[in-house]
Every structure is written in structure tokens, then in C-alpha cells.
Amino acid sequence: MTKLDANGLTPDYPRTVWTVGDGKTVGVVAQEGGCGKASASVLEQNASTVKIELLETTPLTKQMCTMDIRFPPLTVQLSEPLAERTVVLTSRQDQK
């Protein structure tokens, strides 16, 4: 059972986390919509926690986009297996 701190997410954001193989690969479900593209990155990892940021990047220029919401599975790599550490999830949006 993965320990999860999802207080940095909005109430409707997915809260699914898993490990793959030796535990150094952590999977998460992100959220993206329209012209947005989701990505995940490890912000910090220490003996007790692994902080993962879920980022949705949207285009700077205005364009026609669908109004769908997608939930892509993403993975990040850790330097050590997750083991008993708590996963702390945060999310933000950015434009490029």
C-alpha cells in the first residue's frame, strides 16, 4: 500500500499511484484537457517523502481545442525504490 498525500490537488483530480518493477518507477494518473498536455516530474525525494508535480501545459496562442478531459498514466524515475516513503502530489498549469 502506497502512502499518499494528495492535499496539493484539487478535489476532482485523480489520486492513483503505483510502483513498477523494483519500485524505482512510480506511476501516477494525471489530468489534461483540450489542447493541454500533462507531464510529471520529481521535485524532491528524501528518506520519508517523494514529491511529484503533475503539470498541465497549454499553448500560449489561442486556438480551437476540444473540451474533453483525459487522464493519462505517466511515470517518473526515483533514485531509490519508493518502499515506505509517502508520495506527495501537487499539480499546476503553465503555458508554453
N, C-alpha and C positions, 0 to 999 in steps of 0.2 A: 504494500500500500504506500503510494507516494504521498508525502505530506505536502499540502498546497496552501499557500497564502495568496488569495485572489482579490484582496481588498483594493488593489490598484486597478481593478477592472470595473466597467460599468455593469449594472445588474444583468443585462441581457447578453453579455459577452460569454462565449464558450469557456468552460473550465475543465478541459480534458488534457491530461498529461500522462505520458507513459515513457518507459525506457526500452531501448532496443539492445539486444546482444549483451555486451559486457557492462552495460549501464553508463557508458560514456556518451551515448547518443540519447538525447531526450527529445521526445516528440510532443508537440502541442497542436491544438486546433486554433487557428487564427480566424479573423473575420475581415472580409473585404467586400466592397460593393461597387457597382457601376464601373468606373474607369480605375478604381483603386487596385493596388497590388500589395498583398501582405508579405511581410518578412519577419524573421525572428532573429534576435541576437542575444548573446550572453553579456550582460552588463557587468556582472561581478560573480565570483564564486569563491567561497571560503569554507571553513570546516563545518559550518552549520547551515548555510544557505546557498542557493544558486538563484541569482536574479536574472530573469529573462524578460526582455522587452519585445512586445509584439507591435510592429509598426505598419500602418497602412499609408502608403504613398499615393498621392493623387496628382494628376497633371496640373501644372501652373496655368496652362492655357485652357480657356473654357471650351468644352466640346460636348457633343451629344454622347450621353452614356446611358446604359441600361440601368434600371432601378433594382436590379437583383442583389441579393446578399448571398455571398459564398463563404464557406467555412473550410479553407484549405488546410490539410495537415502539413506541418513544417517540422524540421528537425534542427537541433543545434548540437554542437560537439563540446563536451566538457574535457578538462584536463585529467580528471579523475572520475571514477564511477559515482553516480548520484548517491547510492547507498541510502543512508538515513537522513540525508540533508533535506531541508524544506525548499520547495520550489516557490519563488516569489514572482508572480506575474504582474506586469504593468503593460499598458497599451497607450499609444499616442498616434496622432495623424500628422503627416507632413506633406508638403508639396514640392514637386521637382519638375 
